[in-house]
Amino acid sequence: MQLSQTIPYVEDIIHKACARSGRNRDEVQVIAVTKYVSTETTGEVLKQGLLHIGENRWQDAQVKWNAYGEQGLGIWHFIGHLQTNKVKDVVGRFAYIHSLDRLSLAKEIDKKAASLGITAQCFIQLNVSGEETKYGMAPEMLMGFVEELKAFEHIRIVGLMTMAPYEAEPESTRPVFRRLRELRDELNREGRLGYEVPHLSMGMSNDFEIAIEEGATWIRLGSILVGKDNL
């Protein structure tokens, strides 16, 4: 399917999920995940008005960012596991980092952001499902980690992020998304950071309807929206 077909198809699903859960459509932002498509296809994504671009690895994103991001096109999200030695390439180029999951990474992000005179907007990644193959910290570590983050003046936590297991029946992912929302709400009730943490980055092509119903504010869509090129 072409983007001219997939965009309205996905929009219809989002609208229906919002209606079922009593939410407004404008509460949900779409990140077009372009890691499996070419630089040219990424350009077409931007032309179609999908301004939020998600990439997992700097090595793969670099040519695309050089072609578009450097020209001020798109709002770029780093959504994959971030190695500390790649922080220098990501901070300052990507508006959001969705995968802050350890103190050593926070130190590098803060140091790079300070050198640029900016504040890095980050999501804390949690491994809610407990799968060994998933990155992210255990949920029970969240509150202690947040206390440590107070030392970093150039990091602002804007939300929590998780990846649910791939399930043949997407409904099975609901407890994972619900738990992330509960953790975000608990974090805000306790006022740990001294400011509101508004966002939940959760839901991908297979399960984003359920994620929306459970409160997702950012959904990360690849195959269902932008497809996959033969790279």
Disulfide bonds with the S-S distance in Angstrom:
none
